Amino acid sequence: MTTTTRFAPSESAEHAGAPTAAEVAALIAEAPTPRPTMARTFGAMMAREFRVLRRNAVATFTRAVMQPLLFVFVFAYVFPKIGGGFMLGGSAAAAGAGAAAGGVNFATILVPGLMASMLLMQGIMAVTFPLVMEFSWQRTIEDRALAPVPIRVLALQKITAGAVQSFLGALIVFPIVLLVHAPGQAPQVDVTNWALFALILVFSSLLTAALGLLLGTVMDPRKMQMLFAVILLPATMLGCVYYPWAALSHIRWLQVAVLINPMVYMSEGLRAVLTPSLPHMAMWAVLLALVGGTVVFGYLGTRTFTKRVLN
């Protein structure tokens, strides 16, 4: 004969060591009320971005280094070695003479230009491509859209995260363009104003990230390859990366037309504070374009981002 003992649900829970229903209810009642603030939510979103960036650190670093390293290696090392160096104000034959020839070597021109190129590339790619994935097949934007903050805060967080990556990319390029060069072809860099240098970097990073947000929300994900052919390549080739803006005075219509390119103002602003020996654009025009462009692209990008999320 066997005897079966039956316990009530609460008694069986106590027997198993699990909390009773009354204890669970008490824990819920005594739990602190969550008080999410805009600052905490924004910080949590930024922490997520940095965690993703840290996991992809090798790929991000490689993407940031390869292009400027190849450009500097070819133009500042290979060309002078084979006798094809370029001197602003001098001739190719005088390239090996450096400053003694009275010209400015091409490595000096490349320093601000390549930093501006990296600011644009990193800022756009750090925002646009993740947005394409989040809005298309991954749909991971939906969980952050449910955060207890307005959607425009999420847009501002995207701009901030992209600006940080753009800023770091420019800092990575700086030592590359200073160290990789042929003997006697070192760039002549003289930071005239560190505060102005930092200000230009910050607003250039914000402008490119805001532009990336706008492009990522208005472009068709199936046509993203056009981003390079229609936007990035022309912006780089006509962005005063490899020559000062003043050198276009012989082609007046082109000198005026390139003023719609944000990279022109990045290159010229960095040229003014890094290589003041070169002709450069007036600083008031540079700051006006960078600050104004950041506000305009940020406003438009935030609006298109909000509409895209809600739809």
C-alpha positions as CSV (number, residue, x, y, z in Angstrom):
1,M,0.0,0.0,0.0
2,T,1.4,3.5,-0.9
3,T,0.3,6.8,0.5
4,T,0.3,9.9,-1.7
5,T,0.6,13.2,0.0
6,R,-0.6,16.2,-1.9
7,F,0.5,19.8,-1.1
8,A,-1.2,23.0,-1.9
9,P,0.6,25.1,-4.6
10,S,2.1,27.4,-2.0
11,E,3.2,24.5,0.1
12,S,4.9,22.8,-2.9
13,A,6.7,26.0,-3.8
14,E,8.0,26.3,-0.2
15,H,9.0,22.7,-0.3
16,A,11.0,23.4,-3.5
17,G,12.7,26.4,-2.1
18,A,11.0,28.9,-4.5
19,P,9.5,32.1,-3.3
20,T,5.8,32.0,-2.6
21,A,3.2,34.1,-4.5
22,A,2.9,36.5,-1.5
23,E,6.7,37.0,-1.4
24,V,6.8,37.7,-5.2
25,A,4.0,40.2,-4.8
26,A,5.8,41.9,-1.9
27,L,9.0,42.1,-4.0
28,I,7.1,43.7,-6.9
29,A,5.4,46.2,-4.5
30,E,8.7,47.2,-2.9
31,A,10.7,47.5,-6.1
32,P,11.8,51.0,-6.9
33,T,9.8,52.7,-9.6
34,P,11.9,53.1,-12.8
35,R,12.6,56.7,-13.5
36,P,14.2,56.8,-17.0
37,T,15.5,60.2,-17.8
38,M,16.5,61.6,-21.2
39,A,20.2,61.7,-20.1
40,R,20.2,58.1,-18.9
41,T,18.4,56.8,-22.0
42,F,20.8,58.8,-24.2
43,G,23.8,57.4,-22.3
44,A,22.4,53.8,-22.6
45,M,22.1,54.2,-26.4
46,M,25.6,55.6,-26.7
47,A,26.9,52.7,-24.6
48,R,25.3,50.3,-27.0
49,E,27.0,52.1,-30.0
50,F,30.4,52.0,-28.3
51,R,30.0,48.3,-27.5
52,V,29.2,47.5,-31.2
53,L,32.2,49.7,-32.2
54,R,34.5,47.9,-29.8
55,R,33.4,44.5,-31.2
56,N,34.2,45.7,-34.7
57,A,37.3,47.6,-33.8
58,V,39.6,45.7,-36.1
59,A,37.4,46.3,-39.2
60,T,36.8,49.9,-38.3
61,F,40.5,50.6,-37.8
62,T,41.4,48.9,-41.1
63,R,38.8,50.9,-43.0
64,A,40.0,54.1,-41.5
65,V,43.7,53.5,-42.2
66,M,43.9,51.8,-45.6
67,Q,42.8,54.7,-47.8
68,P,44.9,57.5,-46.3
69,L,47.9,55.2,-45.9
70,L,47.8,54.3,-49.6
71,F,47.4,57.9,-50.7
72,V,50.2,59.1,-48.5
73,F,52.5,56.2,-49.5
74,V,52.0,56.8,-53.3
75,F,52.1,60.6,-53.3
76,A,54.5,61.4,-50.5
77,Y,56.8,58.4,-50.7
78,V,56.7,56.7,-54.1
79,F,56.4,59.9,-56.3
80,P,59.3,61.7,-54.8
81,K,61.4,58.5,-55.0
82,I,60.8,58.2,-58.7
83,G,61.3,61.9,-59.4
84,G,57.6,62.8,-59.8
85,G,57.2,64.9,-56.7
86,F,54.8,67.8,-56.8
87,M,55.8,71.3,-55.5
88,L,53.3,74.1,-55.1
89,G,55.2,77.1,-56.4
90,G,58.0,75.0,-57.7
91,S,58.7,72.4,-60.4
92,A,58.8,68.6,-60.4
93,A,62.6,68.8,-60.8
94,A,62.8,70.8,-57.6
95,A,60.8,68.4,-55.6
96,G,63.9,66.9,-53.9
97,A,65.1,70.2,-52.8
98,G,62.3,70.7,-50.4
99,A,62.0,74.0,-48.7
100,A,65.2,75.2,-50.3
101,A,63.5,75.4,-53.6
102,G,60.9,77.9,-52.2
103,G,58.0,75.5,-52.7
104,V,55.6,73.5,-50.6
105,N,55.8,69.7,-51.0
106,F,52.7,67.6,-51.7
107,A,52.8,66.0,-48.3
108,T,52.1,69.3,-46.8
109,I,49.0,69.7,-49.0
110,L,47.8,66.2,-48.2
111,V,47.8,66.6,-44.4
112,P,44.6,68.7,-44.1
113,G,43.0,67.3,-47.3
114,L,43.2,63.6,-46.1
115,M,42.0,64.5,-42.7
116,A,39.0,66.2,-44.3
117,S,38.5,63.1,-46.5
118,M,38.5,60.8,-43.6
119,L,36.1,63.0,-41.7
120,L,33.6,62.8,-44.5
121,M,34.0,59.1,-45.2
122,Q,33.9,58.0,-41.6
123,G,31.0,60.3,-40.7
124,I,28.8,59.2,-43.5
125,M,29.7,55.5,-43.4
126,A,29.3,55.3,-39.6
127,V,25.7,56.5,-39.8
128,T,24.3,55.6,-43.3
129,F,25.2,51.9,-43.5
130,P,24.0,50.9,-40.1
131,L,20.7,52.8,-40.8
132,V,20.2,50.9,-44.0
133,M,20.5,47.6,-42.2
134,E,18.4,48.7,-39.3
135,F,15.6,50.0,-41.6
136,S,15.6,47.1,-44.0
137,W,16.2,43.4,-43.0
138,Q,17.4,43.7,-39.4
139,R,14.6,46.0,-38.2
140,T,16.6,46.6,-35.0
141,I,15.7,50.2,-34.9
142,E,12.3,49.3,-33.5
143,D,13.5,48.4,-30.1
144,R,15.3,51.8,-29.6
145,A,12.3,53.6,-31.1
146,L,10.3,52.3,-28.1
147,A,12.7,54.0,-25.6
148,P,11.0,56.6,-23.3
149,V,12.3,59.6,-25.2
150,P,11.2,61.4,-28.3
151,I,12.4,59.9,-31.6
152,R,14.4,63.0,-32.4
153,V,16.6,62.1,-29.4
154,L,17.4,58.8,-31.1
155,A,18.3,60.8,-34.2
156,L,20.6,63.1,-32.2
157,Q,22.2,60.0,-30.7
158,K,22.9,58.6,-34.2
159,I,24.6,61.9,-35.2
160,T,26.7,62.0,-32.0
161,A,27.8,58.4,-32.4
162,G,28.8,59.0,-36.0
163,A,30.6,62.2,-35.1
164,V,32.7,60.4,-32.5
165,Q,33.8,57.8,-35.1
166,S,34.5,60.5,-37.6
167,F,36.6,62.4,-35.1
168,L,38.6,59.3,-34.1
169,G,39.2,58.5,-37.8
170,A,40.7,62.0,-38.3
171,L,42.9,61.5,-35.3
172,I,44.1,58.2,-36.7
173,V,45.0,59.8,-40.1
174,F,47.0,62.6,-38.5
175,P,50.1,60.6,-37.5
176,I,50.0,58.7,-40.8
177,V,50.3,61.8,-42.9
178,L,53.0,63.1,-40.7
179,L,55.2,60.0,-40.6
180,V,54.9,58.3,-44.0
181,H,56.9,60.3,-46.5
182,A,60.2,60.1,-48.5
183,P,63.4,61.5,-47.0
184,G,63.3,65.2,-47.2
185,Q,59.6,65.3,-48.0
186,A,58.2,65.8,-44.5
187,P,55.1,67.9,-44.3
188,Q,55.4,71.4,-42.9
189,V,52.8,71.4,-40.2
190,D,52.4,74.2,-37.7
191,V,49.2,74.2,-35.5
192,T,48.6,77.9,-35.1
193,N,45.6,77.6,-32.8
194,W,44.8,74.4,-31.0
195,A,41.3,75.5,-29.8
196,L,40.3,76.5,-33.4
197,F,41.8,73.1,-34.6
198,A,39.5,71.2,-32.2
199,L,36.5,73.4,-33.0
200,I,36.9,72.6,-36.8
201,L,37.3,68.9,-36.1
202,V,34.2,68.8,-33.9
203,F,31.9,70.7,-36.3
204,S,33.3,68.8,-39.3
205,S,32.5,65.5,-37.5
206,L,29.0,66.7,-36.6
207,L,28.3,67.9,-40.1
208,T,29.3,64.7,-41.8
209,A,27.4,62.6,-39.3
210,A,24.3,64.7,-39.8
211,L,24.7,64.4,-43.6
212,G,25.0,60.6,-43.1
213,L,21.7,60.6,-41.2
214,L,20.0,62.5,-44.0
215,L,21.4,60.2,-46.7
216,G,20.6,57.1,-44.8
217,T,16.9,58.1,-44.4
218,V,16.2,59.4,-47.9
219,M,18.2,57.0,-50.1
220,D,16.7,53.7,-51.4
221,P,18.6,50.8,-49.7
222,R,18.7,49.0,-53.0
223,K,20.7,51.9,-54.6
224,M,23.3,52.5,-51.9
225,Q,26.1,51.8,-54.3
226,M,25.2,55.1,-55.9
227,L,26.5,56.8,-52.7
228,F,30.1,56.3,-53.8
229,A,29.6,57.2,-57.5
230,V,27.4,60.2,-57.0
231,I,28.3,61.7,-53.7
232,L,31.6,60.4,-52.1
233,L,33.8,60.3,-55.1
234,P,32.9,63.7,-56.5
235,A,33.0,65.2,-53.0
236,T,36.5,63.9,-52.5
237,M,37.9,64.8,-56.0
238,L,36.4,68.3,-55.9
239,G,36.8,68.9,-52.2
240,C,40.2,70.6,-52.3
241,V,41.9,67.5,-50.8
242,Y,44.8,67.5,-53.2
243,Y,45.0,71.2,-53.9
244,P,44.1,74.5,-52.1
245,W,40.9,76.2,-53.1
246,A,42.8,79.3,-54.2
247,A,44.6,77.2,-56.9
248,L,41.2,76.9,-58.7
249,S,41.3,80.6,-59.5
250,H,42.4,79.7,-63.1
251,I,39.1,77.9,-63.5
252,R,36.7,80.5,-62.0
253,W,33.5,78.7,-62.7
254,L,34.7,75.5,-61.0
255,Q,36.1,77.5,-58.0
256,V,32.6,78.9,-57.5
257,A,30.8,75.6,-58.1
258,V,32.8,73.6,-55.5
259,L,31.5,75.9,-52.8
260,I,28.4,73.7,-52.5
261,N,30.7,70.8,-51.3
262,P,31.1,70.6,-47.5
263,M,34.5,69.0,-47.8
264,V,35.9,72.2,-49.3
265,Y,35.3,74.0,-46.0
266,M,36.7,71.2,-44.0
267,S,39.9,71.0,-46.1
268,E,40.3,74.8,-46.1
269,G,39.7,75.1,-42.3
270,L,42.2,72.5,-41.5
271,R,44.6,74.0,-44.0
272,A,44.4,77.3,-42.2
273,V,45.3,75.9,-38.8
274,L,47.7,73.2,-39.9
275,T,49.5,74.6,-42.9
276,P,49.2,78.4,-42.7
277,S,52.0,78.7,-45.3
278,L,49.5,77.6,-48.0
279,P,46.8,79.9,-49.3
280,H,43.4,79.1,-47.6
281,M,39.8,80.4,-47.4
282,A,38.8,83.0,-44.9
283,M,38.1,81.5,-41.5
284,W,34.8,83.3,-41.1
285,A,33.5,81.6,-44.2
286,V,34.8,78.2,-43.0
287,L,33.1,78.4,-39.6
288,L,29.9,79.8,-41.1
289,A,29.7,76.9,-43.5
290,L,30.6,74.2,-40.9
291,V,28.2,75.5,-38.2
292,G,25.4,76.4,-40.6
293,G,25.8,73.0,-42.4
294,T,25.6,71.1,-39.2
295,V,22.4,72.9,-38.2
296,V,20.8,72.5,-41.6
297,F,21.7,68.9,-42.2
298,G,20.9,68.0,-38.6
299,Y,17.4,69.5,-38.8
300,L,16.7,67.9,-42.2
301,G,18.1,64.5,-41.1
302,T,16.1,64.5,-37.8
303,R,12.9,65.2,-39.7
304,T,13.4,62.5,-42.3
305,F,14.6,60.0,-39.6
306,T,11.5,60.7,-37.5
307,K,9.2,60.2,-40.5
308,R,11.0,57.0,-41.5
309,V,10.7,55.5,-38.1
310,L,7.0,56.3,-37.7
311,N,6.3,54.9,-41.2
